[in-house]
Amino acid sequence: MGGNPGRAVPGGGDAATIAAMVFVSAVAAWRRRAGLHWRMTRPAFLLLTLSAVVLGLASAATAAALAPARVLATVLLACLAHAGGNVLNDYHDARNGADAANRDALLPFTGGARLIQGGWVTERDTGRWAALLLLATVAGGLVLASLSGPALWLIGAAGLALAWAYSAPPLALMARGLGEAAVATCWWLVVLGADYVQRGALAALPALLGAGLALLVAGLLLVNGFPDARADAQVGKRTLVVRLGPAAAARLYLGLALLAHAVAPLAVLAGWMPTGALAGLLSLPLSLAAAWQLLRHGRMPQRLRPAIGLSIAAANLHALALAAGLALGR
């Protein structure tokens, strides 16, 4: 009456084979879903967060030995926060129609992950994933703040508030010409927070080091706004490029690049930074090359892919060169 578990079943095959096929199918579906969730975070852009964390850790290492467990926790939480912000931005750009209207996006740099527009995921999926990532960031941040000190609560809360306010109504800072300032502040907070977790106190050095990087991040967001400007204007996103126009926005980019690279030399002259911080000037040629591209081709967004790539490279190189200069200076 119990039957033979290896016996053939109607429709061909045996129970073990069918169970194996079901298992393989379930694993494939899970991997496909996990891959989509990974792509939703736009992982390539997380490299800039890693560079900012490295800079903050290098700053802290000038005062104390690094605690490996806290280093790992800082990296994970910073990347979680950035990933959550990316997904949240895609969710709100889908809801306001900016990504759907964007025909000039220079993928993968601008226009979002395009997974909602391609039918791979829904707005609801995206909103849930953003909420989960940000809640995980909050939970981990509370634990790390209890170990590091109360100021980390303020740093983390400010960063998450800006990540939300950047995309979400009613503030939607990205639509008010304040997106560049908000995102720049977030990366400044990453450097400050990474230092604080190790040092256990607020210090001037990471604030100064993060200032130059923050200005380059503002420039990166500015250049990303050129290809998206037409779609942004159609849906009422009044970014700086929309407000200023391409010529003035290109000049603003040049000003931000020059100011970013003036921070370290001025701080070294004032005795606020060690001489090794001058290594941050290595990224200046990349920023100037990007500015030249913008000044020449600002009205032709499809020709701005090199400018975006140079801006990304400049921000990462600036952070890593500063970190290396501090390490070698020790």
C-alpha positions as CSV (number, residue, x, y, z in Angstrom):
1,M,0.0,0.0,0.0
2,G,2.9,2.4,0.7
3,G,4.2,2.1,-2.8
4,N,7.8,2.2,-4.1
5,P,9.4,5.7,-4.1
6,G,11.5,4.8,-7.0
7,R,8.5,3.6,-9.1
8,A,7.8,5.4,-12.4
9,V,4.9,8.0,-12.2
10,P,2.4,8.9,-14.8
11,G,3.8,11.3,-17.4
12,G,7.3,9.7,-17.5
13,G,10.3,9.8,-15.2
14,D,10.4,8.8,-11.6
15,A,9.8,10.7,-8.4
16,A,13.5,11.3,-7.7
17,T,14.1,12.8,-11.1
18,I,11.0,15.0,-10.9
19,A,12.1,16.2,-7.4
20,A,15.6,17.0,-8.8
21,M,14.1,18.9,-11.7
22,V,11.9,20.9,-9.3
23,F,14.9,21.7,-7.1
24,V,17.1,22.8,-10.0
25,S,14.2,25.0,-11.3
26,A,13.8,26.5,-7.9
27,V,17.5,27.2,-7.6
28,A,17.6,28.8,-11.1
29,A,14.6,31.0,-10.2
30,W,16.3,32.1,-7.0
31,R,19.5,32.9,-8.7
32,R,17.7,34.9,-11.4
33,R,15.8,36.8,-8.7
34,A,19.0,37.4,-6.7
35,G,20.7,38.6,-9.9
36,L,18.0,41.1,-10.5
37,H,18.1,42.4,-7.0
38,W,21.9,42.8,-7.3
39,R,21.5,44.7,-10.6
40,M,18.9,46.9,-9.0
41,T,21.6,48.3,-6.6
42,R,23.8,49.4,-9.6
43,P,26.8,47.7,-8.0
44,A,29.5,49.3,-10.2
45,F,28.7,52.7,-8.6
46,L,29.5,51.3,-5.1
47,L,33.2,51.5,-5.9
48,L,33.0,55.2,-5.1
49,T,31.7,54.4,-1.7
50,L,34.5,51.9,-1.1
51,S,37.0,54.6,-2.1
52,A,35.4,57.1,0.4
53,V,35.6,54.5,3.2
54,V,39.3,53.8,2.4
55,L,39.9,57.5,2.7
56,G,38.2,57.7,6.0
57,L,40.1,54.7,7.3
58,A,43.4,56.2,6.1
59,S,42.6,59.3,8.0
60,A,41.8,57.3,11.2
61,A,45.0,55.3,10.8
62,T,47.1,58.5,11.3
63,A,45.9,58.5,14.9
64,A,45.3,54.9,15.9
65,A,45.5,51.3,14.7
66,L,42.5,50.0,12.8
67,A,40.1,47.5,14.2
68,P,39.5,44.9,11.4
69,A,35.9,44.0,12.6
70,R,34.9,47.6,12.5
71,V,36.5,48.1,9.1
72,L,34.4,45.3,7.7
73,A,31.2,46.6,9.4
74,T,31.9,50.1,8.0
75,V,32.4,48.8,4.4
76,L,29.2,46.7,4.5
77,L,27.0,49.4,6.1
78,A,28.3,52.2,3.7
79,C,27.6,50.0,0.7
80,L,24.2,49.0,2.0
81,A,23.2,52.6,2.4
82,H,24.5,53.5,-1.1
83,A,22.7,50.5,-2.6
84,G,19.5,51.4,-0.8
85,G,19.7,55.0,-2.0
86,N,20.3,53.8,-5.6
87,V,17.2,51.6,-5.5
88,L,15.1,54.3,-3.9
89,N,16.1,56.7,-6.6
90,D,15.0,54.3,-9.3
91,Y,11.7,53.8,-7.5
92,H,10.9,57.5,-7.4
93,D,12.2,58.2,-10.9
94,A,9.9,55.5,-12.1
95,R,7.0,57.0,-10.3
96,N,7.6,60.5,-11.5
97,G,8.2,59.3,-15.1
98,A,11.7,60.6,-15.5
99,D,13.3,57.3,-16.4
100,A,10.4,56.3,-18.8
101,A,10.8,59.6,-20.6
102,N,14.6,59.4,-20.9
103,R,15.7,58.7,-24.4
104,D,19.1,60.2,-24.1
105,A,20.5,58.1,-21.2
106,L,24.1,57.0,-21.5
107,L,23.8,53.5,-20.0
108,P,25.0,52.4,-17.5
109,F,26.0,55.8,-16.2
110,T,22.7,57.7,-16.4
111,G,19.0,56.9,-16.6
112,G,18.9,54.4,-13.7
113,A,19.1,50.7,-13.8
114,R,16.2,50.5,-16.4
115,L,14.9,47.3,-14.9
116,I,11.4,48.7,-14.2
117,Q,11.3,50.2,-17.7
118,G,12.4,46.8,-19.2
119,G,9.7,44.9,-17.4
120,W,12.1,42.9,-15.3
121,V,10.9,44.2,-12.0
122,T,7.9,46.2,-10.8
123,E,7.8,49.5,-9.0
124,R,6.4,47.6,-6.0
125,D,9.4,45.2,-6.0
126,T,11.8,48.1,-6.2
127,G,10.2,50.0,-3.4
128,R,10.3,46.9,-1.1
129,W,13.9,46.2,-1.9
130,A,14.9,49.8,-1.2
131,A,13.1,49.7,2.1
132,L,14.7,46.4,3.1
133,L,18.2,47.7,2.3
134,L,17.7,50.9,4.2
135,L,16.2,49.1,7.2
136,A,19.2,46.7,7.2
137,T,21.4,49.8,7.2
138,V,19.6,51.3,10.2
139,A,19.8,48.0,12.2
140,G,23.5,47.6,11.5
141,G,24.2,51.3,12.1
142,L,22.5,51.1,15.5
143,V,24.8,48.3,16.6
144,L,27.9,49.9,15.2
145,A,27.0,53.3,16.8
146,S,26.6,51.6,20.2
147,L,30.2,50.4,19.9
148,S,31.8,53.5,18.3
149,G,30.1,56.5,20.0
150,P,27.0,58.7,19.9
151,A,28.2,60.9,17.0
152,L,27.8,58.0,14.6
153,W,24.1,58.1,15.3
154,L,24.0,61.7,14.0
155,I,26.2,60.9,11.0
156,G,24.2,57.9,10.0
157,A,20.8,59.6,10.6
158,A,21.9,62.6,8.5
159,G,23.1,60.3,5.6
160,L,19.9,58.3,5.6
161,A,17.7,61.4,5.8
162,L,19.6,62.9,2.8
163,A,19.3,59.6,0.8
164,W,15.5,59.7,1.4
165,A,15.1,63.5,0.8
166,Y,17.1,63.3,-2.4
167,S,14.5,61.2,-4.2
168,A,11.3,61.1,-2.2
169,P,8.6,63.7,-2.2
170,P,7.7,66.1,-0.7
171,L,11.3,67.3,-0.6
172,A,12.7,65.5,-3.7
173,L,15.9,67.6,-3.6
174,M,17.0,66.2,-6.9
175,A,14.1,68.1,-8.6
176,R,15.0,71.4,-6.8
177,G,18.6,71.9,-7.9
178,L,19.8,70.6,-4.5
179,G,20.5,67.0,-5.5
180,E,24.2,67.7,-6.1
181,A,24.7,69.3,-2.7
182,A,22.7,66.5,-1.0
183,V,24.8,63.7,-2.6
184,A,28.1,65.5,-2.0
185,T,27.2,65.8,1.7
186,C,26.4,62.1,1.8
187,W,29.9,61.2,0.6
188,W,31.5,63.7,3.0
189,L,29.6,61.9,5.8
190,V,31.0,58.5,4.6
191,V,34.6,59.8,5.0
192,L,33.7,61.4,8.4
193,G,31.9,58.3,9.6
194,A,34.6,55.8,8.5
195,D,37.1,57.8,10.5
196,Y,34.9,58.2,13.5
197,V,34.2,54.4,13.8
198,Q,37.9,53.8,14.3
199,R,38.9,57.0,16.1
200,G,35.9,57.3,18.4
201,A,35.9,61.1,18.1
202,L,35.2,63.7,15.6
203,A,38.3,65.2,14.0
204,A,39.2,68.0,11.5
205,L,41.3,65.9,9.2
206,P,38.6,63.6,7.8
207,A,36.3,66.6,7.4
208,L,38.9,68.4,5.3
209,L,39.8,65.2,3.3
210,G,36.1,64.6,2.6
211,A,35.5,68.1,1.4
212,G,37.5,67.7,-1.7
213,L,36.0,64.4,-2.5
214,A,32.5,65.7,-1.9
215,L,33.0,68.5,-4.4
216,L,34.1,66.0,-7.0
217,V,31.0,63.9,-6.3
218,A,28.9,67.0,-6.8
219,G,30.6,67.4,-10.1
220,L,30.0,63.8,-11.0
221,L,26.3,64.2,-10.3
222,L,26.3,67.4,-12.3
223,V,27.8,65.8,-15.4
224,N,25.3,62.9,-15.1
225,G,22.6,65.4,-15.4
226,F,23.5,66.5,-18.9
227,P,22.2,63.4,-20.8
228,D,19.1,63.3,-18.6
229,A,18.3,67.0,-18.8
230,R,15.6,66.8,-21.5
231,A,13.7,64.0,-19.8
232,D,14.1,65.7,-16.4
233,A,12.7,69.0,-17.7
234,Q,9.7,67.1,-19.2
235,V,8.6,65.7,-15.8
236,G,9.5,68.8,-13.7
237,K,12.8,67.7,-12.3
238,R,14.6,71.0,-12.1
239,T,18.2,69.8,-11.8
240,L,21.1,72.2,-12.0
241,V,21.6,71.4,-15.6
242,V,18.0,72.1,-16.4
243,R,18.1,75.3,-14.4
244,L,21.4,76.7,-15.6
245,G,21.6,75.3,-19.1
246,P,24.6,73.3,-20.5
247,A,27.0,76.2,-20.9
248,A,26.7,77.5,-17.4
249,A,26.6,74.0,-15.9
250,A,29.8,73.2,-17.7
251,R,31.5,76.2,-16.1
252,L,30.1,75.2,-12.7
253,Y,31.7,71.8,-13.2
254,L,35.1,73.4,-13.9
255,G,34.7,75.5,-10.8
256,L,33.9,72.6,-8.6
257,A,36.8,70.6,-10.0
258,L,39.3,73.4,-9.3
259,L,37.9,74.0,-5.8
260,A,38.0,70.3,-5.0
261,H,41.7,70.2,-5.9
262,A,42.5,73.4,-4.0
263,V,41.4,72.0,-0.6
264,A,44.4,69.7,0.0
265,P,47.1,72.2,-1.0
266,L,45.6,75.0,1.0
267,A,45.1,72.7,4.0
268,V,48.8,71.5,3.7
269,L,50.0,75.2,3.6
270,A,47.9,75.9,6.7
271,G,49.4,72.9,8.5
272,W,46.0,71.2,8.8
273,M,46.9,68.2,6.6
274,P,50.2,66.3,6.2
275,T,52.2,66.8,3.1
276,G,51.2,63.4,1.7
277,A,47.7,64.8,1.1
278,L,49.1,66.6,-2.0
279,A,48.8,63.2,-3.8
280,G,45.2,64.1,-4.2
281,L,46.3,66.4,-7.0
282,L,46.9,63.3,-9.2
283,S,43.2,63.4,-10.2
284,L,43.3,67.0,-11.4
285,P,44.2,66.2,-15.0
286,L,41.2,63.8,-15.2
287,S,38.8,66.5,-13.9
288,L,40.2,69.1,-16.3
289,A,39.8,66.7,-19.2
290,A,36.2,66.1,-18.2
291,A,35.6,69.8,-17.9
292,W,37.0,70.4,-21.4
293,Q,34.6,67.7,-22.8
294,L,31.7,69.4,-21.1
295,L,32.6,72.8,-22.4
296,R,32.9,71.5,-25.9
297,H,30.0,69.0,-26.1
298,G,27.6,70.1,-23.4
299,R,24.9,70.6,-25.9
300,M,25.5,67.1,-27.4
301,P,24.8,64.7,-24.5
302,Q,25.5,61.6,-26.6
303,R,29.1,62.7,-26.8
304,L,29.6,63.0,-23.0
305,R,30.3,59.4,-22.2
306,P,34.1,60.2,-21.9
307,A,33.3,63.1,-19.5
308,I,31.3,60.9,-17.2
309,G,34.0,58.2,-17.2
310,L,36.7,60.7,-16.5
311,S,34.6,62.2,-13.6
312,I,34.1,58.8,-12.0
313,A,37.8,58.0,-12.4
314,A,38.8,61.4,-10.9
315,A,36.6,61.0,-7.8
316,N,37.9,57.5,-7.1
317,L,41.5,58.4,-7.8
318,H,41.3,61.5,-5.7
319,A,40.1,59.5,-2.6
320,L,42.6,56.7,-3.2
321,A,45.5,59.0,-3.9
322,L,44.8,60.9,-0.7
323,A,44.6,57.7,1.3
324,A,47.9,56.5,-0.2
325,G,49.6,59.8,0.5
326,L,48.5,59.6,4.1
327,A,49.7,56.0,4.5
328,L,53.1,56.7,2.9
329,G,53.5,59.9,5.0
330,R,53.2,57.8,8.1
